[in-house]
Amino acid sequence: MDSRIRILPETLSNQIAAGEVVERAASVLKELVENALDAGATRIQVVLKRQGNDLIQVIDNGSGIVVEDLPMAFERHATSKIATLEDLFALRSLGFRGEALPSIAAVARVEIQTRREGDEHGWSYRVEGGTSGEVEPTACPEGTSLTVKALFFNTPARRKFLKSPATEYGHLLGVFKRFALAYPMVDWSLMHDDHPVYTLRSGDLKSRIVELYGNKIRDHIREIAMDEGGTAASGFVGTTELIRRSRGDQFIFLNNRPIENRIVSHAVIAGLDPLVRPGDYPFYVLKLDMDPHGFDVNVHPSKAEVKFRDESAVHQSVRHAIRAALGTGDVKPAIPEKAKPSAPRRSISTRVVQPPVPQKPMSTDIMDALYKPVTAEKTIPLPVSPDQRQPAVEPQGPADSEPVEVVALWQLHNKYILSQIKSGLAIIDQHAAHERILFERAMRYFRNPPNPSQHLLFPEILELTIDDWNTLKEYATLFKDLGFVLNDFGPRTIRVEAVPSGLRVSSEGKLLKELLDEVREQKKERPDPREAMAASFACKGAIKAGDPLSEVEMNALVNELFRSEFPYSCPHGRPTVIKLSLNELDRRFRRT
C-alpha cells in the first residue's frame, strides 16, 4: 500500500461529505424541507416515488433563489444564512452549513427550478453526480421546486445498506410528520407513488395533531404552557391512555427545529413520573423557545442533536411544564355547588392520645426513628373496614371537617365508580384512585412530618424475619413519617401501636409485612426511597376491588382524587379514570 499523502479528488471528497449528510432518502427530504421553510414558504408539497429512491420532490411557494446564485448553491460551504462566527452561535435558520445541496447532488441527479417574486419567468439548473449543467430559463410558479432522482445511482454499495421499503418509507413519514407538527401554520401535502397520503391545512398545533392522528386523540392530550428560567415550553402531552411500549410519537422542537436531546427526553419522563413505568413511551409534542445563544446545534452533521449551555435549567423547566400540564383535565365529575350528604358520614377513627410507653427499651438506632406521638388529622372521610368503625374522639365545632360534596355516583361490581361528566361518562377504578390519593398523601407526609396516626385499641405484636427487620431499620424514618408507631417487644419483634390515618385494613400486622415486601420490590425500580415507600404504602393500604362503598364514601374518594396533583394515573402507571365520550356512546348505539 502506498503510504504517500495525497489530496483526494473532488468527486470522492464530495461523496465522503455526502455520507455524513445523506444517510437515506429521509435525510434528503429533511434538507430540502428545511430549505423551503428557511425561504419563508407557507405551502409545501412533497412528492415521493419508491420510498424516495426514484424520486424526492419538494415544491414550495417561498422567496426563490436569485438566478446568479444558482450554481453557487451547489458549491460546498456556500450559504446565505451565516456570514460570521457570531452568526453560528445565534442561528435563526434551520440550514446553515451549505453542504446539503452539494452533498445530495454528489450521489443523485438533481434539478432545481426557481422563480423570484416579480420575475417574468423562472430558471432551471441541473447537477448529476456532482457534474453541473447550465442555467436555463423555464416556465414555473413563484417559489422553488427541487427534484432528486436516482438516489445513490453512482454509489451502489450505499443502496445495499438501506433497510426494507417499509422501514425507509417509515423514516420519510417521520420527517414529514416532524416538520408538519413544528410548522402547523404551513399548508402541507404528501404524495407517494401517485397516491395522496396527507393534505394538511394551516391552523393551530392541536388541530394539526388531530389531523395526523385522528379525532380520538383530542380527548387524551393536555396542553403544555409554561415560561420559566429563559425557556418557554408549549405543546401537548398525552394522558396514560396514549402510553405505548415502543418509540415513535415523541417530538421535541427547539425554536421550531426538530431535535433529539437526552436531557429534554429525560425531563419529560421525570415530569410524568410516577405515571409511567420503565420502558413506557408517552405521546408528546414539546416545543421549546429560547435565545439562540443558549444552545449549540453545530454538534452533528445532520443538526438533529443540540447541546444546551445550562442543561439543569432546561431540565427543570421542562419537568415543571409537563407536571403542570397533566395536573388538569375535563374528566372530573360536575359537583353541585351546594350539595349535601344524603347519608350519615362515616369517618376514619382518629384519637388524640398520649404517646404510648414502650414495653422495653428499643435499640437506639431504630427507636428514635420509629417512635412518635399520635396526632389527629383533618381529612376527607374515606372508607374504613367494619372492624375499624370504633368509637372515636371527633373534633367539635368549627374545627370539624366540612361536608363531602355529593354527586350522582354508581358502583359497578364493587370495583368501578361511574359518574356523568359534561362530555360523556367517567369510569373510575376505585383501587387505583385510592392508590393515587395515598401516594400523594405519603409524599406530603415525607415533606412535612410529623403526620397523623390512628391509635389501635388493641396493639398488635409482630415477629419479623431478618430481611423484614433489616428493611424496617433501613426505612425506619420513613415509616415514622407515614404515621406508624412501632415499639420494640423483643428480638426482632415489634408492637404496632398506631398506623397512618385513612387506611382500610383489618390486620395491621399483615399490612406491615406486605409493605416491607413491597418496599424491597419497589426500590429496584425507584431510586428515591421516599417514592418507593410511598408507592408501596399506596398499593397495600388502598381499598381493593370487591370492597362495597356507600354513596358518601364514593364521593369522598372522588373528591380527594381530583384534588390530587396527578389524578389520572396510579403510582404504577395504570389509569385511574377512563372517559367514554357521548360521541363514542352514540357510535356504539348507531345513533350517528
PEMO-V155760 format. One record per residue. N is the residue number from 0. NEAR is the number of other C-alpha atoms within 8 Angstrom. Layout:
BEGIN
[[N & NEAR] [N & NEAR]]
END
This chain:
BEGIN
[[0 & 2] [1 & 3] [2 & 4] [3 & 4] [4 & 4] [5 & 4] [6 & 4] [7 & 6] [8 & 6] [9 & 6] [10 & 8] [11 & 8] [12 & 9] [13 & 12] [14 & 11] [15 & 8] [16 & 10] [17 & 13] [18 & 9] [19 & 9] [20 & 12] [21 & 11] [22 & 8] [23 & 8] [24 & 14] [25 & 12] [26 & 10] [27 & 11] [28 & 12] [29 & 9] [30 & 10] [31 & 10] [32 & 11] [33 & 10] [34 & 10] [35 & 15] [36 & 11] [37 & 10] [38 & 9] [39 & 9] [40 & 14] [41 & 11] [42 & 9] [43 & 15] [44 & 11] [45 & 12] [46 & 11] [47 & 14] [48 & 12] [49 & 10] [50 & 12] [51 & 12] [52 & 11] [53 & 11] [54 & 14] [55 & 16] [56 & 12] [57 & 15] [58 & 12] [59 & 13] [60 & 14] [61 & 13] [62 & 13] [63 & 13] [64 & 10] [65 & 7] [66 & 7] [67 & 6] [68 & 8] [69 & 11] [70 & 10] [71 & 8] [72 & 11] [73 & 10] [74 & 11] [75 & 8] [76 & 7] [77 & 11] [78 & 9] [79 & 6] [80 & 7] [81 & 9] [82 & 6] [83 & 6] [84 & 7] [85 & 6] [86 & 9] [87 & 9] [88 & 10] [89 & 9] [90 & 8] [91 & 5] [92 & 7] [93 & 10] [94 & 10] [95 & 9] [96 & 8] [97 & 13] [98 & 12] [99 & 9] [100 & 10] [101 & 15] [102 & 16] [103 & 12] [104 & 14] [105 & 13] [106 & 16] [107 & 15] [108 & 13] [109 & 13] [110 & 11] [111 & 11] [112 & 13] [113 & 15] [114 & 16] [115 & 12] [116 & 8] [117 & 4] [118 & 7] [119 & 4] [120 & 9] [121 & 15] [122 & 13] [123 & 12] [124 & 14] [125 & 12] [126 & 12] [127 & 12] [128 & 10] [129 & 11] [130 & 6] [131 & 9] [132 & 7] [133 & 6] [134 & 11] [135 & 7] [136 & 8] [137 & 9] [138 & 7] [139 & 9] [140 & 8] [141 & 13] [142 & 15] [143 & 16] [144 & 11] [145 & 12] [146 & 11] [147 & 12] [148 & 11] [149 & 10] [150 & 13] [151 & 10] [152 & 8] [153 & 7] [154 & 8] [155 & 8] [156 & 6] [157 & 8] [158 & 8] [159 & 6] [160 & 6] [161 & 8] [162 & 6] [163 & 6] [164 & 8] [165 & 6] [166 & 8] [167 & 14] [168 & 10] [169 & 8] [170 & 9] [171 & 12] [172 & 8] [173 & 8] [174 & 11] [175 & 8] [176 & 9] [177 & 10] [178 & 10] [179 & 11] [180 & 11] [181 & 11] [182 & 8] [183 & 12] [184 & 8] [185 & 13] [186 & 12] [187 & 14] [188 & 12] [189 & 12] [190 & 12] [191 & 12] [192 & 7] [193 & 6] [194 & 6] [195 & 9] [196 & 8] [197 & 8] [198 & 9] [199 & 9] [200 & 7] [201 & 10] [202 & 9] [203 & 8] [204 & 9] [205 & 8] [206 & 8] [207 & 14] [208 & 10] [209 & 12] [210 & 9] [211 & 7] [212 & 8] [213 & 9] [214 & 7] [215 & 8] [216 & 9] [217 & 9] [218 & 5] [219 & 10] [220 & 10] [221 & 12] [222 & 9] [223 & 14] [224 & 10] [225 & 9] [226 & 9] [227 & 7] [228 & 7] [229 & 7] [230 & 11] [231 & 11] [232 & 15] [233 & 11] [234 & 12] [235 & 13] [236 & 16] [237 & 13] [238 & 13] [239 & 13] [240 & 7] [241 & 9] [242 & 12] [243 & 8] [244 & 7] [245 & 7] [246 & 7] [247 & 4] [248 & 7] [249 & 10] [250 & 9] [251 & 11] [252 & 13] [253 & 11] [254 & 8] [255 & 10] [256 & 8] [257 & 12] [258 & 11] [259 & 8] [260 & 9] [261 & 6] [262 & 9] [263 & 10] [264 & 8] [265 & 9] [266 & 12] [267 & 11] [268 & 10] [269 & 9] [270 & 12] [271 & 11] [272 & 8] [273 & 10] [274 & 12] [275 & 14] [276 & 9] [277 & 5] [278 & 6] [279 & 10] [280 & 11] [281 & 14] [282 & 11] [283 & 11] [284 & 12] [285 & 13] [286 & 13] [287 & 13] [288 & 10] [289 & 10] [290 & 8] [291 & 10] [292 & 7] [293 & 9] [294 & 11] [295 & 12] [296 & 10] [297 & 8] [298 & 9] [299 & 9] [300 & 7] [301 & 7] [302 & 10] [303 & 9] [304 & 11] [305 & 14] [306 & 9] [307 & 9] [308 & 7] [309 & 7] [310 & 8] [311 & 6] [312 & 8] [313 & 13] [314 & 12] [315 & 9] [316 & 14] [317 & 13] [318 & 14] [319 & 9] [320 & 13] [321 & 13] [322 & 11] [323 & 9] [324 & 13] [325 & 11] [326 & 10] [327 & 8] [328 & 7] [329 & 4] [330 & 8] [331 & 8] [332 & 10] [333 & 8] [334 & 8] [335 & 8] [336 & 5] [337 & 5] [338 & 9] [339 & 8] [340 & 11] [341 & 6] [342 & 6] [343 & 6] [344 & 7] [345 & 8] [346 & 9] [347 & 12] [348 & 12] [349 & 13] [350 & 12] [351 & 8] [352 & 7] [353 & 6] [354 & 7] [355 & 6] [356 & 4] [357 & 9] [358 & 7] [359 & 7] [360 & 6] [361 & 10] [362 & 7] [363 & 6] [364 & 7] [365 & 10] [366 & 11] [367 & 7] [368 & 9] [369 & 14] [370 & 10] [371 & 8] [372 & 8] [373 & 16] [374 & 11] [375 & 10] [376 & 9] [377 & 6] [378 & 5] [379 & 9] [380 & 11] [381 & 11] [382 & 12] [383 & 12] [384 & 9] [385 & 5] [386 & 6] [387 & 10] [388 & 9] [389 & 6] [390 & 5] [391 & 7] [392 & 8] [393 & 7] [394 & 6] [395 & 6] [396 & 5] [397 & 4] [398 & 6] [399 & 9] [400 & 7] [401 & 4] [402 & 6] [403 & 11] [404 & 14] [405 & 12] [406 & 10] [407 & 6] [408 & 11] [409 & 8] [410 & 11] [411 & 8] [412 & 6] [413 & 10] [414 & 14] [415 & 12] [416 & 13] [417 & 12] [418 & 11] [419 & 11] [420 & 11] [421 & 6] [422 & 6] [423 & 10] [424 & 12] [425 & 15] [426 & 12] [427 & 11] [428 & 12] [429 & 14] [430 & 11] [431 & 13] [432 & 17] [433 & 13] [434 & 15] [435 & 16] [436 & 12] [437 & 13] [438 & 13] [439 & 11] [440 & 8] [441 & 12] [442 & 11] [443 & 8] [444 & 12] [445 & 11] [446 & 6] [447 & 7] [448 & 7] [449 & 9] [450 & 11] [451 & 12] [452 & 16] [453 & 14] [454 & 11] [455 & 8] [456 & 4] [457 & 4] [458 & 9] [459 & 9] [460 & 10] [461 & 9] [462 & 7] [463 & 10] [464 & 7] [465 & 7] [466 & 7] [467 & 11] [468 & 10] [469 & 8] [470 & 10] [471 & 10] [472 & 9] [473 & 6] [474 & 9] [475 & 11] [476 & 8] [477 & 10] [478 & 11] [479 & 14] [480 & 12] [481 & 12] [482 & 15] [483 & 14] [484 & 15] [485 & 11] [486 & 14] [487 & 15] [488 & 13] [489 & 7] [490 & 4] [491 & 11] [492 & 11] [493 & 13] [494 & 12] [495 & 15] [496 & 13] [497 & 14] [498 & 13] [499 & 11] [500 & 12] [501 & 9] [502 & 9] [503 & 10] [504 & 10] [505 & 7] [506 & 6] [507 & 10] [508 & 10] [509 & 7] [510 & 11] [511 & 8] [512 & 9] [513 & 9] [514 & 11] [515 & 11] [516 & 9] [517 & 9] [518 & 11] [519 & 9] [520 & 8] [521 & 12] [522 & 11] [523 & 7] [524 & 7] [525 & 9] [526 & 8] [527 & 7] [528 & 9] [529 & 9] [530 & 10] [531 & 13] [532 & 11] [533 & 13] [534 & 13] [535 & 12] [536 & 12] [537 & 16] [538 & 8] [539 & 9] [540 & 12] [541 & 13] [542 & 11] [543 & 8] [544 & 9] [545 & 7] [546 & 8] [547 & 7] [548 & 9] [549 & 6] [550 & 9] [551 & 13] [552 & 12] [553 & 11] [554 & 13] [555 & 13] [556 & 12] [557 & 9] [558 & 10] [559 & 10] [560 & 12] [561 & 9] [562 & 7] [563 & 11] [564 & 7] [565 & 10] [566 & 13] [567 & 9] [568 & 16] [569 & 15] [570 & 12] [571 & 10] [572 & 11] [573 & 10] [574 & 12] [575 & 13] [576 & 12] [577 & 8] [578 & 9] [579 & 10] [580 & 9] [581 & 9] [582 & 6] [583 & 8] [584 & 9] [585 & 10] [586 & 9] [587 & 7] [588 & 6] [589 & 6] [590 & 6] [591 & 4]]
END
